Structure formats: structure tokens, C-alpha cells
Amino acid sequence: MMDTRSISNPVLIGLRLTGIWPGFPHEIIVRLIWVVDLASAQIFQYRYVLKHLSLDTLTDFVDSVGTSLPYSLLCFKLISFWTNRGIFRNILLRMSHDWTYSVAAKHNVDVMINKSVLAYQCSKLIMAIYAIAVFVYASVFLELGDQSQDGGFNRTSRELLMKMDLPFAYYDSPIYEYVFVVQFVQLLSTAFAIAMLDALIISLIFHIGGQIEMLHNDIANVSVKNEEFEVLRIQIKSLINRHYRIIINAEYVESLFSYIALIQLFCNTLVICSVGFIIIVAINSHGDIKVFIKISFFYIAITTEAFIFSFAGEYLSNKSLSINNSAYDSLWYLLKPRDRRALVLLMIRSQRPLTITAGKFMDLSLEGFANNRPCEGSESSQVPLMRPRTVMSQVEGCLYPHCQRPLISLAPKPPLRQAQLSRLFKQPPPPKDAEVNIHPQHHSNQSAERPGLYNPRESQYQSVSQ
């Protein structure tokens, strides 16, 4: 029996209804239902996409792509969880072991309880955002359909809630109403599944955060005045074992969500671009505030999904690095040499942050989520983000992430840098037509009189000339 206190009841129900929860008795039937449901929806959606692949119907094409990609992303997520059910089972077993071990060892579990409560609240918030987005999308769609009927009813112009190319005529009543109800239930279940998986990663990350804070408390409670050698040795060993379990849990989470995060970022980028295009077209052509509201809530839900993954990576990285600070702030230097070496090794190991990567290519962080343009101090800070960067600028961005450019940059500099160099060395700039001679003997008579004396100004001019 696994302890599920770190996972809220809505997430637990969603895991069982999607066939992800290990040991669920009807998981084969549930998976088969999801496969048939999503496969049929994807076939009809991409038939509509291919049918409207032209410049004349560009708006319909972009809109259909933006509504089809979340279904494809959910398909990939479910298949990934079904194929990696062993990893997910190990994560759940380790979470249950953490609760059992903490209670049996009489640790203060208030930190873990607080993290669980926070995970419950975040899960409810995420699901509420998706539910509001679905109901607003459907209600505005019905309102726009009523307005079009008031202007003149044409049954062949009736649109579906989700753009699909169905193989039968759905214009007449009551077939149209039946199709609308089926699509609404399908859209609501898809949104619930996406929100449930987003809330799951938040619950897992908060559980690891609670374990890290308990490790902080254990490090602070290590007593250097304890005369019993074995008691202190057991405390040090417990710290090492807890840190090792935290690392293993984070690696399991990273291996489960790594490729999901990669496809997530790719699909969210396309969906956000599609939604932005629809918003611009709606504002410029129609100016209807209802269309803007319908698309805006959908945009908020998609952006929230990207933010959740970035926040999870940032939270895990910062929490893992805080172990090093907590161990360094302790009185480790007053311990015996053998125990001191153990804590020093823990500090060294905790200097490597625990991260969630997007397909092993990049670390997920809030900086990457919010970085919508280059650094303010760079020369290309006034150009759009989509401008391709040169190889040398990418090297500079990696070497100097905080926009602290070196005196001699790796990229070629324009001729106007000569005036800046002259002001740096307090020399008047040479005439424009004169040839610049930066030989050291023209700038340092001291080095000529005293050979072998190091002149920093001379070495700087040599580096610039080279």
C-alpha cells in the first residue's frame, strides 16, 4: 500500500482515469478508451488541417493547428507515462518510503505536510484555470453562433466547437447538437488530463523540496558537542543517505519528464504563435471583444502550462543548491576529520544543481521562460528576438551570461573602438587620416630605460595590436 499524501485527490483520480496509476484493475480498458478517443479526434482534426492548407484559408489553418496540437501533446504524454510506468512506480514507492521513514524516525514532518498542502492548492488552481478556459471558450462560441443566426441562418455555415473534417453531414439538428456535446465532453476531459499531469509534476517537485528542507533541519541539528562517537556517526550517515535519496528521486523525475518537456516546449511555442496570430487577425478585421476573450483564456492556459514546467525546473535547481549553503553554515569545521570529510563531500556534491531538462538539451528555468530578448548590455538588445545570432555572439553569451563583456571581446569590433581605447589610456585620439602606431616604445619610455620592467599599459597595447 503506497502512501499518497503528497498527491491530491483530483490528481489521484485523474491518474486512475487515464490508466497511469500502477495497479489500477481496469487500466487496459481505460487506456483503450483514451486511444480510441484521441486517435479519432486527431484523424478528423488533421484532415481539416490538410484540407485548409492554403493562403486563402490561412486563418482557419492556423486556428486548427493551434487547437490540434494540445491533443497531440496529450497523446505523447499518455504514451510516455504508459511506457515508463516502471519509473513512475519507483517514484511513488520512494515517496511512500519518505513518509514512512520520516514518521518512523520521529522527524518533524510539518515541512512535508506544508508542502503537500501547497501542492493541493496549486493543483486546484491549475485545474480551475483549465476549466474556466474550456467553459469560456464554449460559451463564447455559442454566443457567436447565435449572432450569426440572427444575421441570417445558413445551415451549411455552422461551425463545430473543435475544427474537424467529419465524414458525415452534421449541419442539421439534432445531429449538430449531439456532435457539439460530444466535442465539449472531449475537450473538457482533455483539459482535465492536461491539468492533472501539470499538477502531478508540481506535486513531485514540492515533495522533493520538502525532503530538502528536512535535510536542512537535520544538518542544523548536528551537534559538535556530542561526546558519543557512534551517535554522531549515525547522524552523519543519515544525512548522506537522505541526500542520496533526494538525488535519486530528482533523477527519476527528470528521466520521466525530460522528453515530455521537450515536446511540451515545441508544441507550446507553435500554439502560442497560432493563438497570437488569431488574436491579431480578430482585432484588426472584426474588432469583436468576444473573440478576443475566447482566445485569450486559451492563451492563458497554454502559457500557464509552459510556466509550470519552467517553475518546476527553477524550484528544483534552487532547492538543491541551498543544501550547499546549509551545510557550509553548519559547524562542520569543529567535527572530527573523518566526519568533516563526509560533510565536505556532501557540500561538493550539492554544488551540482538538480535540474529538469528538455530532452537533455537545456535546463528548464524561469530565466529561459521570461527571456524574450537578448541581454540589455549587448549590442543587439534593440533588435527582435527572432534575429539569428552569430556563432561568436553565442560564445560570448555562454562565457558572459550576465552581460559583462570583456575588455577585448571575441567578436570583431568596429573602427569606432579606437576612440574608446584612447580615452581608456588617457591619450588623445589620432587624426582620422593618420596611421595609428601602437608600438610600445612610443608610449612607454620607462620600459626602454629600465629593461625587464613589466608595463601593464604596454601589454594591453600589445594585446590590442595582436
C-alpha positions in Angstrom: 0.0 0.0 0.0 1.6 3.3 -1.1 1.3 6.5 0.9 -0.3 9.1 -1.4 -0.3 12.1 1.0 1.8 14.2 -1.4 -0.7 13.8 -4.2 -4.1 15.5 -4.1 -7.3 13.6 -4.6 -8.2 15.2 -8.0 -4.7 14.2 -9.3 -5.1 10.7 -7.9 -8.5 10.3 -9.6 -7.1 11.6 -12.9 -4.2 9.2 -12.8 -6.6 6.3 -12.4 -9.0 7.5 -15.1 -6.1 7.8 -17.6 -4.6 4.4 -16.8 -1.3 5.8 -15.3 -1.7 4.8 -11.7 0.1 1.4 -11.2 -2.0 -1.5 -10.1 -5.3 0.0 -11.3 -7.5 -3.0 -12.1 -9.2 -1.6 -15.2 -6.1 0.2 -16.7 -6.3 -1.8 -20.0 -9.9 -0.8 -20.7 -9.2 2.9 -19.7 -6.2 3.1 -22.0 -8.1 1.6 -24.9 -10.9 4.2 -24.4 -8.3 7.1 -24.4 -6.6 5.6 -27.5 -9.8 5.4 -29.5 -11.0 8.8 -28.3 -7.8 10.7 -29.1 -7.0 8.8 -32.3 -10.4 9.6 -33.8 -10.2 13.2 -32.8 -6.7 13.6 -34.2 -7.7 12.0 -37.5 -10.6 14.4 -38.1 -8.6 17.4 -36.8 -5.6 16.8 -39.1 -7.9 16.1 -42.1 -9.3 19.6 -41.5 -5.7 21.0 -41.3 -4.7 19.4 -44.6 -7.9 20.5 -46.3 -7.3 24.2 -45.4 -3.6 24.2 -46.2 -3.7 27.3 -48.5 -3.3 31.0 -48.3 -6.9 31.7 -48.9 -7.9 29.9 -45.7 -4.8 30.8 -43.6 -6.8 31.9 -40.6 -8.7 28.6 -40.4 -5.5 26.7 -40.9 -3.6 28.5 -38.1 -6.7 28.1 -35.8 -7.0 24.4 -36.5 -3.3 23.9 -35.8 -3.5 25.7 -32.5 -6.4 23.6 -31.3 -5.0 20.3 -32.6 -1.5 20.4 -31.1 -2.7 20.2 -27.4 -4.4 16.9 -28.3 -1.2 15.6 -29.9 0.8 16.7 -26.8 -1.6 14.8 -24.6 -1.2 11.7 -26.7 2.5 11.9 -26.3 2.3 12.4 -22.6 0.0 9.5 -22.0 2.1 7.1 -24.2 5.2 8.3 -22.3 3.6 7.5 -18.9 2.3 4.2 -20.1 5.7 3.1 -21.4 7.6 4.4 -18.4 5.2 3.1 -15.8 8.1 1.4 -14.0 9.9 4.7 -13.4 6.6 6.3 -12.2 6.1 3.3 -9.9 9.6 3.7 -8.4 8.8 7.5 -7.8 5.6 6.6 -5.9 7.4 3.9 -3.9 10.2 6.3 -2.9 7.6 9.0 -1.9 5.8 6.5 0.3 9.2 5.4 1.8 10.0 9.0 2.6 6.8 9.4 4.5 7.2 6.1 6.3 10.8 6.7 7.2 10.2 10.3 8.4 7.4 9.1 10.7 9.3 6.1 12.0 12.4 8.2 12.7 10.3 10.7 14.6 11.3 13.6 12.3 9.4 16.8 12.1 7.1 16.2 9.2 5.5 19.6 9.4 7.6 20.7 6.4 6.3 17.9 4.3 2.7 18.5 5.3 3.0 22.2 4.4 4.4 21.2 1.0 1.6 18.8 0.5 -1.0 21.5 1.3 0.8 23.8 -1.1 0.7 21.1 -3.8 -3.1 20.6 -3.2 -3.7 24.3 -3.6 -1.7 24.6 -6.8 -3.4 21.5 -8.2 -6.8 23.1 -7.6 -5.7 26.4 -9.2 -4.3 24.7 -12.3 -7.5 22.7 -12.8 -9.6 25.8 -12.2 -7.7 27.7 -14.9 -8.2 24.9 -17.5 -11.9 24.5 -16.6 -12.5 28.3 -16.9 -10.7 28.3 -20.2 -12.9 25.5 -21.6 -16.2 27.0 -20.4 -15.4 30.5 -21.6 -14.3 29.0 -25.0 -17.5 27.1 -25.3 -19.8 29.9 -24.1 -18.3 32.5 -26.4 -18.6 30.0 -29.3 -22.3 29.6 -28.6 -22.8 33.4 -28.3 -21.0 33.9 -31.7 -23.2 31.2 -33.2 -26.4 32.9 -32.0 -25.2 36.2 -33.5 -24.5 34.6 -36.9 -28.0 33.0 -36.9 -29.6 36.4 -36.2 -28.0 37.9 -39.3 -29.3 35.1 -41.5 -29.4 31.4 -40.9 -27.4 29.2 -43.2 -27.1 25.6 -42.0 -24.1 24.8 -44.1 -22.1 27.5 -42.4 -22.5 26.1 -38.9 -19.1 25.6 -37.3 -18.0 22.9 -34.8 -16.6 23.7 -31.4 -13.4 22.0 -32.4 -12.4 22.3 -36.0 -12.8 18.8 -37.6 -13.5 17.4 -41.0 -16.1 14.8 -40.2 -17.1 12.1 -42.7 -20.8 12.8 -42.4 -23.1 15.8 -42.6 -23.5 17.4 -39.2 -25.4 20.6 -40.1 -28.9 19.5 -39.4 -30.5 19.3 -35.9 -30.3 17.3 -33.7 -27.0 15.8 -35.2 -25.3 19.1 -34.7 -26.2 19.3 -31.1 -25.1 15.8 -30.5 -21.7 16.5 -32.1 -21.4 19.7 -30.0 -22.0 17.8 -26.8 -19.5 15.1 -27.7 -16.8 17.6 -28.6 -17.4 19.6 -25.4 -17.1 16.5 -23.2 -14.0 15.5 -25.2 -12.5 19.0 -24.8 -13.3 19.1 -21.1 -11.7 15.6 -20.5 -8.6 16.6 -22.5 -8.2 19.8 -20.5 -8.7 17.8 -17.2 -6.0 15.3 -18.2 -3.5 18.1 -19.2 -4.2 19.9 -15.9 -3.8 16.7 -13.9 -0.3 16.0 -15.4 0.8 19.6 -14.8 -0.4 19.3 -11.2 1.5 16.0 -10.9 4.9 17.5 -11.7 4.2 20.3 -9.2 3.3 17.7 -6.5 6.5 15.7 -7.2 8.7 18.7 -7.1 7.2 20.0 -3.9 7.7 16.6 -2.3 11.4 16.8 -3.2 11.5 20.4 -1.9 10.1 19.2 1.5 12.8 16.5 1.7 15.5 19.1 1.1 14.1 21.3 3.8 14.1 18.4 6.2 17.7 17.8 5.3 18.4 21.4 6.2 16.9 20.8 9.6 19.0 17.6 10.1 22.2 19.4 9.2 21.4 22.2 11.6 20.7 19.7 14.4 24.1 18.0 14.1 25.8 18.6 17.5 29.5 19.0 17.6 29.5 18.7 21.4 28.1 15.2 21.3 30.6 13.0 23.1 29.2 9.8 21.9 31.1 8.9 18.8 28.6 6.4 17.4 25.6 8.8 17.7 27.4 11.5 15.7 28.4 8.9 13.1 24.8 7.7 12.7 23.7 11.3 12.2 26.3 12.0 9.5 25.3 8.7 7.8 21.7 9.6 7.9 22.4 13.0 6.2 24.4 11.3 3.4 21.6 8.7 2.9 18.9 11.3 2.8 20.8 13.4 0.3 21.4 10.3 -1.9 17.6 9.6 -1.9 16.9 13.2 -2.9 19.3 12.9 -5.8 17.8 9.6 -7.0 14.2 11.0 -6.7 15.2 14.0 -8.8 16.8 11.8 -11.4 13.7 9.7 -11.7 11.5 12.8 -12.1 13.9 14.2 -14.7 14.0 10.9 -16.7 10.2 10.8 -16.7 9.6 14.4 -17.7 12.6 15.2 -19.9 11.3 14.3 -23.3 7.8 15.4 -22.3 9.2 18.8 -21.5 10.9 18.9 -24.9 7.7 18.2 -26.8 5.9 20.5 -24.4 8.1 23.5 -25.3 7.9 22.8 -29.0 4.1 22.4 -29.1 3.5 25.4 -26.8 5.7 27.6 -29.0 3.6 26.7 -32.0 0.3 27.1 -30.2 1.3 30.5 -28.7 2.3 31.7 -32.1 -1.0 30.4 -33.6 -3.1 32.0 -30.9 -1.2 35.3 -31.2 -1.9 35.3 -34.9 -5.6 34.7 -34.4 -5.8 37.5 -31.8 -4.2 40.0 -34.2 -6.5 38.9 -37.0 -9.5 39.2 -34.8 -8.6 42.7 -33.6 -7.7 44.0 -37.0 -10.5 42.5 -39.0 -13.5 42.1 -36.8 -12.8 44.1 -33.6 -15.1 41.8 -31.6 -14.2 41.6 -28.0 -15.9 38.2 -27.6 -13.4 36.5 -30.0 -10.6 38.2 -28.1 -11.9 36.8 -24.8 -12.3 33.3 -26.2 -8.8 33.2 -27.5 -7.2 35.0 -24.5 -8.3 32.4 -22.0 -7.0 29.6 -24.2 -3.7 31.6 -24.5 -3.5 31.9 -20.7 -3.9 28.2 -20.2 -1.2 27.3 -22.7 1.2 29.9 -21.2 0.5 28.5 -17.7 1.5 25.1 -18.9 4.8 26.3 -20.1 5.3 28.3 -16.9 4.7 25.3 -14.7 7.5 23.2 -16.3 9.9 26.2 -16.1 8.9 26.8 -12.5 9.5 23.2 -11.6 13.0 23.2 -13.0 13.8 26.5 -11.3 12.5 25.4 -7.9 14.3 22.1 -8.0 17.6 23.8 -9.0 17.4 26.5 -6.3 16.4 24.0 -3.6 19.3 21.6 -4.5 21.8 24.4 -4.4 20.6 25.5 -1.0 21.9 22.2 0.5 25.4 23.5 0.0 24.7 26.8 1.8 23.0 24.9 4.7 26.0 22.5 5.1 28.5 25.4 4.9 26.7 27.4 7.6 26.9 24.5 10.0 29.8 23.9 12.4 31.4 21.3 10.1 34.9 22.6 10.8 34.6 21.6 14.5 33.9 18.0 13.7 36.5 15.2 13.7 38.4 14.8 10.5 36.5 11.8 9.3 33.1 13.3 9.9 34.3 16.6 8.5 35.3 14.9 5.2 31.9 13.4 4.9 30.2 16.8 5.2 32.7 18.4 2.8 31.9 15.7 0.2 28.2 16.5 0.7 28.9 20.2 0.1 30.9 19.3 -3.1 28.1 17.0 -4.4 25.4 19.6 -3.7 27.2 22.2 -5.8 25.9 20.4 -8.8 22.2 21.5 -9.2 19.4 19.1 -9.7 17.6 20.1 -12.9 14.8 19.1 -15.2 16.0 19.2 -18.8 14.1 19.5 -22.1 15.3 16.4 -23.8 18.8 16.7 -22.4 19.3 19.9 -24.4 18.5 22.7 -22.0 17.6 23.2 -18.4 14.2 24.4 -17.6 14.2 27.7 -15.6 12.3 30.9 -15.2 15.1 32.8 -16.8 14.5 30.8 -20.0 10.8 31.3 -19.7 11.0 35.1 -19.3 14.0 35.8 -21.5 12.2 37.3 -24.5 15.1 39.3 -25.8 18.9 39.4 -25.6 20.8 41.0 -22.7 20.3 44.7 -22.1 24.0 45.4 -22.2 24.6 43.6 -25.5 24.9 45.4 -28.9 21.8 43.5 -30.2 19.4 44.4 -27.3 17.3 46.7 -29.6 16.7 44.0 -32.3 13.9 41.4 -32.2 14.4 38.0 -30.6 14.0 36.1 -33.9 17.1 37.7 -35.4 19.7 34.9 -35.8 22.7 35.3 -33.6 26.3 34.7 -34.9 28.5 32.0 -33.5 30.8 34.4 -31.8 27.9 36.2 -30.0 26.6 32.8 -28.8 30.1 32.0 -27.4 30.1 35.4 -25.7 26.6 34.8 -24.3 27.8 31.4 -22.8 31.0 32.9 -21.3 29.4 36.1 -20.0 25.8 35.2 -19.1 25.3 38.4 -17.0 26.2 40.7 -19.9 29.7 41.6 -18.5 31.6 42.0 -21.7 35.4 41.7 -21.5 37.8 44.5 -22.5 38.8 42.7 -25.6 35.7 40.9 -27.0 35.8 37.7 -29.0 33.7 39.3 -31.8 35.3 41.8 -34.2 34.9 45.4 -33.2 34.1 48.4 -35.4 36.7 51.1 -36.1 35.0 53.4 -33.6 36.5 51.5 -30.7 39.8 53.4 -31.3 38.3 56.5 -29.6 37.3 54.4 -26.6 40.7 52.9 -26.3 42.3 56.3 -26.4 40.1 57.5 -23.6 40.9 54.4 -21.6 44.6 55.0 -21.8 44.2 58.8 -21.5 45.7 59.6 -24.8 44.2 61.9 -27.4 42.7 60.1 -30.4 44.8 60.2 -33.6 43.7 62.0 -36.7 41.4 60.1 -39.0 43.9 60.2 -41.9 46.9 59.4 -39.7 48.2 55.9 -39.4 47.9 54.5 -35.9 51.2 53.3 -34.5 50.8 51.5 -31.2 54.5 50.3 -30.9 55.3 50.1 -27.2 58.3 52.5 -27.4 56.1 55.4 -28.3 54.0 55.0 -25.2 56.5 53.9 -22.5 59.9 55.4 -22.1 60.2 53.9 -18.7 60.5 50.4 -20.1 63.1 51.5 -22.6 65.2 53.0 -19.8 64.7 50.0 -17.4 64.6 46.8 -19.5 62.8 43.9 -18.0 60.3 46.1 -16.1 56.7 45.0 -16.6 54.4 47.7 -18.0 50.7 46.9 -17.9 49.9 49.6 -20.5 52.4 48.1 -22.9 51.0 44.6 -22.5 47.5 45.9 -23.1 48.5 47.7 -26.3 50.3 44.6 -27.5 47.2 42.5 -27.0 45.1 45.1 -28.9 47.6 45.2 -31.8 47.6 41.4 -32.0 
